[in-house]
Amino acid sequence: MEPSVMSDSFRFSPRPNRAHEIAWRPWGREAFEEAARRDRPVLLNLTAVWCHWCHVMDETTYSDPEIIDLVNRELVPVRVDADRYPHVQDRYIAGGWPTNAFLTPTGEVLWAGTYVPPDQFRAVAGGVLAAWRGRRAELQAEIERRRKALEAARSRHRPLGLVRREAADDVLTAIQEAFDPRNGGFGSAPKFPNADAVELLFVHAARGGGDPWRYMAQHTLDGMLAGELEDRIEGGFFRYATASDWTKPHYEKMLEGNAALLGVYALGAHLMGRRDWRAAAERIVAWAEATLRRPDGLWGGSQDADEEYYHLDADGRRGRAAPYVDPFSYTNWTARWIRALASAGGHLGREDWIARAAQALETLLTKAAAEDGLFYHVLPADDGDPEVHGLLADALEAAAACIAVAQATGRGEFLDRARDIVSAMQRSLWVEDGGFMDHVATGDEPGALRYRDRPFEPNALAARVLLDLAHVTGERSYRALAERILALLSPLAGRYGVSGAVFALAVEEFFEPPLRVVVVGPVAETAELRAAALALPQPDRRVWTLEKGGRIGPLTFPATDEPAAYVCGARSCSPPIHDGARLADAVQSIR
């Protein structure tokens, strides 16, 4: 069943409910101005189409006649789709979805929680309204105290001037300490895949860490397959498990999460020759193509959680409608999927995946691009106008996808586009003391959006993108920007633990560049050499193609009469190699 839709802005539970009888306003300045004019608190409902408890909230609390009347009479209700407005989500989420928050007309939080049953909602709303009417001065004093504390914290968020290699070690130590030796994965319950941590473990093992680190990656990938995280009938992985042995999942399937798992299962299959991991990667792609792919060649963002459906066997499912698929494509998630598809295609020799990734990237860059070089976040399934402009995550993932597809296809125009995107990010999102802000400032943002943020994980990915561009172009400015980001993040890495994996990868690459293979010759004629380079068993290798020779960083690679490849370490490159079967021997001599 599809969620009932009141307008393009609001989507409700697919089951019977009366939540649409609340006079929801869209997120925007107008709603907060109305709240100020009427002297009413704002009720913020942060929801998602794939979220089970969001549906329950619609069917219970927001279908209660007394609550509908109370909200419409005493509050200014604002409903926000978390996938469409992730920068709003990041500022207001309170423990999960749904988030229900009471705000002042200027956007400060008075109270926030997740699912709120009807009786509790009545009590909380009554308490908030009583305080708003009778203890305004006390509330304002508390809000001012929190504001000053936040400003003080921001003022301390300054780089120390040095990139600490030990900060990457801190992340690795946190991963080691969180590792579950019985079931794989990190932590107890609930348990998320943490695919970036698995990638880091493979890379660190290959860079000298050895078998103990590789074992943690292997045991995690095996544990997920042994549990209930994968839909064994239709493919695709659920978002997370509520039990430490990867059972009792929450049944939503997200494009972004499956992209991350595609990447590490393909990487692991390639490095360790595991056919079962290769099959898992192929099942992920088959699910996305069968279920999420849109007529325009992009992918929807998610498939809804429907516990009853997923408990059925194949015969039982044939008699029921499949869970709802969100038809909107989100630029950052789609780009992450494209990046994973291109990389997995290289690892597993799936030229069809690489071609599919390149085709989809061309479509995404056309449909989502904005005039300022950044992107729109939301792409409707029809020919409707794209929405929500200027998010860092969209530009960043698009640039990373361009780099991945450039490596897999040899097409230099994608590298050029990555450079253009980074230039737009610098113009609109970079701040003087280092780092990228999460969205473009317009000067009239409502609520907490007026406080822009430098998010940790996206900036860590930005450092990796910048380092790749530094290596392939030789332009020192890219490395200088990456250094400033990593210096900014280094003092903060300890608090992120397992979630600091992308940062640790960036730090490793800052101090020790990845193995590079430079392929020289026309794209079509170098296909076999490039495929051999992509198939090298190094998890952090980079493959760059020069159609007519030229420079990669400080090195010049001459044009040759026949296709050639050069294997390059940190300080030297091999002689030209014309037979892909000899690349592995060259790697051993270089490293």
C-alpha positions in Angstrom: 0.0 0.0 0.0 1.1 3.5 -0.7 1.1 6.1 2.1 -2.0 8.3 1.8 -1.0 11.7 0.4 -2.6 15.0 1.1 -0.2 17.0 -1.0 3.3 16.7 -2.5 4.6 17.8 0.9 2.8 15.3 3.3 2.7 11.6 3.3 1.0 9.6 6.0 0.7 5.9 7.1 -0.6 3.5 4.4 -3.1 2.1 6.9 -6.3 3.9 8.0 -5.6 7.1 9.9 -6.8 10.6 10.4 -3.4 12.4 10.7 -4.3 14.4 7.6 -7.0 16.2 9.6 -4.3 18.1 11.4 -3.6 21.3 9.5 0.1 20.6 8.9 2.3 23.4 7.6 5.4 22.7 5.5 8.8 23.5 7.0 9.6 27.2 6.2 9.8 30.7 7.5 6.1 31.2 7.1 5.2 28.7 9.8 7.5 30.2 12.4 6.2 33.7 11.5 2.7 32.5 12.1 3.6 31.0 15.4 5.1 34.3 16.5 2.1 36.2 15.3 -0.3 33.9 17.1 2.0 33.5 20.1 1.8 29.7 19.8 4.4 26.9 20.2 5.3 25.0 17.1 4.7 21.2 17.0 7.4 19.6 14.8 6.7 16.1 13.5 9.8 14.6 11.9 8.7 11.5 10.0 9.8 9.1 7.2 7.8 7.0 4.8 9.8 3.8 5.7 9.4 4.3 9.5 7.1 1.8 11.3 6.6 3.9 14.4 5.9 7.0 12.3 3.0 5.1 10.8 1.8 4.1 14.3 2.0 7.7 15.4 -0.3 8.7 12.5 -2.7 5.8 13.3 -2.9 6.4 17.1 -1.9 9.8 18.5 -2.5 11.9 15.4 -5.8 10.1 14.7 -7.1 10.9 18.2 -10.0 13.4 17.8 -9.1 15.3 21.0 -5.5 15.6 19.9 -6.4 16.7 16.4 -8.5 19.5 17.9 -5.9 20.4 20.5 -3.1 20.7 17.9 -5.1 22.7 15.4 -6.4 25.1 18.1 -3.3 25.6 20.3 -0.3 24.9 18.2 1.3 25.5 14.8 1.9 22.0 13.4 4.8 21.5 11.1 5.4 18.1 9.4 8.9 17.4 8.0 9.8 14.4 5.8 13.3 13.5 7.2 14.6 12.1 3.9 13.6 15.3 2.0 15.0 17.6 4.6 18.0 15.9 6.2 19.5 19.1 7.4 16.3 19.8 9.5 16.4 16.2 10.8 20.0 16.6 11.9 19.2 19.5 14.1 16.0 18.3 15.7 16.1 14.5 15.8 15.6 13.2 19.4 16.6 9.6 19.5 15.0 8.4 16.3 11.9 8.5 14.1 9.4 9.8 14.6 10.7 12.8 16.4 7.9 15.0 18.0 9.1 18.3 19.3 7.5 21.4 20.8 9.4 24.5 19.7 9.3 28.2 20.3 8.4 30.5 17.4 12.2 31.0 16.9 12.8 27.3 16.7 14.3 26.5 20.1 13.3 23.1 21.6 10.9 23.1 24.6 10.4 19.3 24.7 11.3 16.5 22.3 10.8 12.7 22.1 10.1 9.9 19.7 6.9 8.0 19.5 4.4 9.5 22.0 1.2 7.6 22.8 -2.1 9.6 23.0 -2.3 9.9 26.8 1.3 10.9 27.1 1.0 13.4 24.3 -2.0 15.0 26.0 0.0 15.3 29.2 3.2 16.7 27.5 1.2 19.1 25.3 -0.6 20.3 28.4 2.6 20.9 30.3 4.3 22.7 27.5 1.3 25.0 26.9 1.0 25.7 30.7 4.7 26.6 30.8 4.4 28.7 27.7 1.6 30.7 29.1 2.6 30.9 32.8 6.4 30.5 33.0 7.6 32.3 29.9 10.5 34.2 31.6 11.8 30.9 33.1 11.6 29.2 29.7 13.4 32.1 28.0 16.2 32.1 30.6 16.7 28.4 30.0 16.8 28.8 26.2 19.3 31.6 26.6 21.5 29.5 28.8 21.4 26.7 26.2 22.2 29.2 23.4 25.2 30.5 25.1 26.5 27.0 25.8 26.1 26.1 22.2 27.9 29.2 21.0 30.7 28.5 23.5 31.0 24.9 22.1 31.2 26.3 18.5 33.9 28.7 19.5 36.0 25.9 20.8 35.6 24.0 17.5 38.9 25.2 16.0 41.7 23.2 14.4 44.9 22.7 16.3 47.0 23.1 13.2 48.2 19.5 13.0 46.8 16.2 11.5 47.3 13.6 14.2 48.0 10.1 12.8 47.3 8.9 16.3 43.7 10.0 15.8 43.2 7.2 13.2 44.7 4.8 15.8 42.1 6.0 18.3 39.4 5.0 15.9 40.9 1.6 15.2 41.2 1.1 19.0 37.5 2.0 19.4 36.6 -0.5 16.7 38.7 -3.2 18.3 37.1 -2.6 21.7 33.6 -2.5 20.3 34.0 -5.7 18.2 31.6 -8.5 19.1 33.7 -11.7 18.9 30.7 -14.0 19.0 28.4 -12.4 16.4 30.6 -10.0 14.5 29.8 -6.3 14.2 30.4 -3.7 16.8 28.6 -3.1 20.0 25.6 -5.1 21.3 22.1 -4.2 20.5 20.7 -2.5 18.5 23.3 -3.4 15.9 24.0 -1.5 12.7 26.2 -2.8 9.8 28.8 0.0 10.1 30.1 -0.8 6.6 32.7 2.0 6.6 34.3 0.3 9.6 34.5 -2.9 7.7 36.2 -1.2 4.8 38.7 0.4 7.2 39.5 -3.0 8.7 40.3 -4.5 5.2 42.4 -1.5 4.3 44.3 -1.5 7.7 44.9 -5.2 7.4 46.4 -4.8 3.9 48.6 -1.9 5.0 50.3 -4.0 7.6 47.8 -4.6 10.3 47.4 -8.2 9.3 45.0 -11.1 10.0 43.5 -9.9 13.3 42.0 -6.8 11.6 40.9 -8.8 8.6 39.2 -11.4 10.8 37.0 -8.7 12.4 35.9 -7.6 8.9 35.3 -11.2 7.9 33.4 -12.2 11.0 31.2 -9.1 10.6 30.2 -9.9 7.0 29.6 -13.6 7.9 27.6 -12.6 11.0 25.2 -10.4 9.0 24.6 -13.2 6.5 24.1 -15.8 9.2 21.5 -13.6 11.0 18.3 -12.1 9.8 19.5 -8.8 8.4 19.2 -9.9 4.8 15.8 -10.5 3.1 16.6 -14.0 1.8 13.6 -14.1 -0.5 13.7 -10.8 -2.4 17.2 -9.6 -1.5 18.4 -6.4 0.0 19.4 -5.8 3.6 17.3 -4.3 6.4 18.5 -1.2 8.1 19.6 -2.7 11.5 18.9 -5.5 13.9 17.5 -5.1 17.4 19.4 -8.2 18.7 23.2 -8.6 19.0 23.1 -11.8 16.8 21.8 -9.8 13.8 18.2 -11.1 14.4 14.9 -9.2 15.0 15.6 -6.6 12.3 13.8 -3.3 11.7 12.5 -4.1 8.3 13.0 -0.9 6.3 15.4 -1.2 3.4 17.4 1.9 2.6 19.2 2.6 -0.7 22.1 4.3 1.2 22.6 1.4 3.6 22.5 -1.2 0.8 25.0 0.9 -1.1 27.5 0.7 1.7 27.0 -3.1 2.1 27.3 -3.6 -1.6 30.7 -1.9 -1.4 32.1 -4.0 1.4 30.7 -7.4 0.3 32.1 -6.9 -3.2 35.5 -5.7 -1.7 35.6 -8.6 0.7 34.7 -11.1 -2.0 37.4 -9.7 -4.2 40.1 -9.7 -1.5 39.3 -13.1 0.0 37.8 -15.1 -2.9 34.5 -15.6 -1.1 31.8 -16.7 -3.5 29.1 -16.3 -0.9 30.0 -12.7 -0.4 30.0 -12.1 -4.1 26.5 -13.7 -4.3 25.4 -11.3 -1.5 26.6 -8.3 -3.5 24.8 -9.6 -6.6 21.6 -10.1 -4.6 21.8 -6.5 -3.3 22.1 -5.2 -6.9 19.3 -7.5 -8.1 17.0 -6.2 -5.4 17.7 -2.5 -6.1 17.2 -3.0 -9.9 14.0 -4.9 -9.4 12.5 -2.8 -6.6 13.9 0.7 -6.5 14.9 1.4 -10.1 12.8 4.2 -11.6 11.9 4.7 -15.3 14.5 7.4 -15.6 17.3 5.0 -14.5 17.7 6.4 -11.0 16.6 4.7 -7.8 14.0 5.4 -5.2 15.2 6.1 -1.7 13.8 3.2 0.4 11.3 0.4 0.8 8.9 0.5 3.7 9.1 -1.6 6.8 6.2 -4.1 6.8 6.9 -6.8 9.5 3.9 -9.0 8.5 5.0 -9.1 4.9 8.6 -10.0 5.6 7.6 -12.8 7.9 5.9 -14.5 4.9 7.5 -17.0 2.6 7.7 -16.5 -1.2 4.2 -18.0 -1.8 2.7 -15.9 1.0 4.2 -12.7 -0.4 2.7 -13.3 -3.9 -0.7 -12.8 -2.4 0.1 -9.4 -0.9 1.1 -6.0 -2.2 4.8 -5.4 -1.6 5.8 -2.7 0.9 5.7 0.8 -0.4 8.8 2.1 -2.4 9.6 5.8 -2.0 9.5 7.1 -5.6 11.7 10.1 -4.8 15.4 9.9 -5.6 17.7 11.7 -3.2 20.9 12.9 -4.7 23.3 11.9 -2.0 21.9 8.4 -1.6 21.7 7.9 -5.3 25.3 9.1 -5.8 26.4 6.8 -3.0 24.8 3.9 -4.8 26.4 4.8 -8.1 29.8 5.0 -6.3 29.3 1.5 -4.8 28.0 0.1 -8.1 31.1 1.3 -10.0 33.5 0.2 -7.4 31.8 -3.2 -7.0 31.8 -3.7 -10.7 35.6 -3.2 -10.8 36.2 -5.6 -7.9 34.0 -8.3 -9.3 34.6 -7.8 -13.1 31.0 -6.8 -13.7 31.3 -4.5 -16.7 27.5 -4.2 -16.8 27.5 -2.7 -13.3 30.1 -0.1 -14.4 28.1 0.8 -17.5 25.0 1.1 -15.4 26.7 3.4 -12.9 28.1 5.6 -15.6 24.7 5.9 -17.3 23.0 6.7 -14.0 25.6 9.3 -13.1 25.1 11.2 -16.3 21.3 11.2 -15.6 21.9 12.4 -12.0 24.3 15.1 -13.0 21.8 16.4 -15.5 18.6 16.2 -13.4 20.0 17.4 -10.0 22.5 20.1 -11.0 21.8 23.7 -9.9 23.1 26.8 -11.6 25.7 27.5 -8.8 27.4 24.1 -9.4 25.7 22.5 -6.4 22.7 20.2 -6.4 19.1 19.8 -5.6 18.4 17.1 -3.1 15.0 15.7 -4.1 14.2 14.4 -7.5 10.5 13.5 -8.1 9.7 10.4 -10.0 7.9 12.3 -12.7 9.2 15.4 -14.5 8.5 17.6 -11.5 10.9 20.2 -10.4 13.8 19.2 -8.1 13.6 20.5 -4.6 15.8 21.4 -1.6 19.0 23.1 -2.9 22.5 23.4 -1.6 23.2 20.5 0.8 26.8 19.5 1.3 26.0 15.8 1.3 24.6 16.0 -2.2 27.6 17.7 -3.7 30.1 15.6 -1.8 28.6 12.3 -2.8 28.2 13.4 -6.4 31.9 14.3 -6.5 32.8 11.0 -4.9 30.7 9.1 -7.5 32.4 11.0 -10.3 35.8 9.9 -9.0 34.6 6.3 -8.7 33.1 6.2 -12.2 36.1 7.9 -13.7 38.3 5.1 -12.3 36.1 2.3 -13.5 35.5 3.7 -17.0 38.6 5.7 -17.7 36.5 8.6 -18.8 38.3 11.8 -17.8 35.2 14.0 -18.1 34.0 12.6 -14.8 37.2 13.8 -13.1 36.7 17.2 -14.6 33.2 17.3 -13.2 34.4 16.2 -9.7 36.8 19.2 -9.8 33.9 21.5 -10.8 31.8 20.3 -8.0 34.6 20.8 -5.4 35.0 24.3 -6.7 31.4 25.0 -6.1 31.6 23.6 -2.6 34.5 25.9 -1.9 32.6 28.9 -3.1 29.4 28.2 -1.2 30.2 26.0 1.7 33.8 26.4 2.8 34.5 28.4 6.0 37.7 30.3 6.6 39.0 28.4 9.6 38.5 25.1 7.8 35.7 22.6 6.8 32.5 22.6 4.9 29.2 23.7 6.2 26.3 21.4 5.7 24.1 23.7 3.7 24.1 27.0 1.8 23.2 30.0 3.9 20.3 32.0 2.5 20.0 34.5 5.3 16.3 33.7 6.1 16.5 30.1 7.5 13.9 29.4 10.1 14.5 27.7 13.4 17.8 25.9 14.1 18.8 26.1 10.4 20.2 29.6 11.1 23.0 27.8 12.9 25.0 26.1 10.2 27.1 23.1 11.1 30.4 21.4 10.0 29.4 17.8 10.2 32.1 15.3 11.1 31.5 12.4 8.8 30.8 14.4 5.6 33.9 16.5 6.1 35.9 13.3 6.6 34.6 12.1 3.2 35.4 15.5 1.7 39.0 15.0 2.8 39.2 11.7 1.0 37.8 13.3 -2.2 40.3 16.2 -1.9 43.2 13.8 -1.5 42.1 11.8 -4.5 42.0 15.0 -6.6 45.4 16.1 -5.2 46.9 12.8 -6.2 45.5 12.8 -9.7 46.1 16.5 -10.5 49.1 17.3 -8.5 47.5 20.5 -7.3 48.7 21.3 -3.8 45.6 23.3 -3.0 43.5 20.2 -2.7 45.9 18.6 -0.3 46.0 21.8 1.7 42.2 21.9 2.1 42.2 18.2 3.1 44.9 18.9 5.7 42.9 21.8 7.2 39.8 19.5 7.4 41.7 16.7 9.1 43.3 19.1 11.5 39.9 20.4 12.4 38.5 16.9 12.9 41.5 15.3 14.7 40.7 16.5 18.2 37.1 15.3 17.8 37.8 11.8 16.5 37.8 10.1 19.9 34.2 11.0 20.6 33.0 9.3 17.3 34.5 5.9 17.9 33.4 3.3 15.3 31.6 6.1 13.4 35.0 7.7 12.7 36.0 5.1 10.2 35.9 7.4 7.1 38.0 9.9 9.0 40.6 7.2 9.8 40.7 6.2 6.2 41.4 9.8 5.2 44.2 10.1 7.8 45.8 6.9 6.5 45.6 8.2 3.0 47.0 11.6 4.0 50.1 10.1 5.5 50.5 7.2 3.0 48.9 7.6 -0.5 47.2 4.6 -1.9 48.7 2.4 -4.6 48.1 4.0 -8.0 47.9 2.4 -11.4 48.1 4.8 -14.3 46.7 3.5 -17.6 47.8 5.3 -20.8 45.9 5.0 -24.1 42.4 5.4 -25.6 39.6 4.3 -23.3 38.4 1.5 -25.6 41.9 0.2 -26.2 42.8 0.2 -22.6 39.8 -1.7 -21.3 41.6 -4.9 -20.6 44.5 -3.2 -18.8 42.1 -1.1 -16.7 40.0 -4.2 -15.8 43.2 -5.9 -14.6 44.1 -2.9 -12.6 40.7 -2.7 -11.0 41.0 -6.4 -10.1 44.2 -6.0 -8.1 43.8 -7.4 -4.6 44.6 -4.0 -2.9 41.6 -2.6 -1.1 42.8 1.0 -1.4 44.2 1.1 -5.0 43.4 3.9 -7.4 43.2 3.6 -11.2 43.6 6.6 -13.4 43.4 6.7 -17.2 45.2 9.1 -19.5 44.0 8.8 -23.1 47.0 10.7 -24.6 49.6 10.5 -21.8 50.2 13.5 -19.5 50.7 14.2 -15.9 49.3 12.5 -12.8 50.5 14.5 -9.9 54.2 15.4 -10.3 54.9 12.5 -12.7 54.7 12.6 -16.5 53.5 9.5 -18.4 54.3 9.6 -22.2 51.9 8.6 -24.9 52.8 5.1 -26.3 52.1 3.2 -29.4 50.3 0.5 -27.5 48.3 0.7 -24.2 50.5 0.7 -21.1 50.0 0.7 -17.4 52.3 2.0 -14.7 52.1 0.8 -11.1 53.1 3.7 -8.7 53.8 3.6 -5.0 54.6 6.6 -2.8 58.0 7.3 -4.3 58.4 5.4 -7.6 56.6 3.8 -10.6 57.2 0.7 -12.5 58.3 0.6 -16.1 55.4 0.5 -18.7 53.4 -2.8 -18.5 51.5 -4.0 -21.6 50.1 -7.2 -20.2 47.5 -7.0 -17.4 48.7 -10.4 -16.0 52.0 -8.7 -15.0 50.4 -6.0 -12.9 50.3 -8.0 -9.7 54.1 -8.8 -10.0 54.7 -5.0 -10.4 52.7 -4.3 -7.3 55.0 -6.6 -5.2 58.1 -4.9 -6.5 56.8 -1.4 -5.9 55.5 -2.0 -2.4 
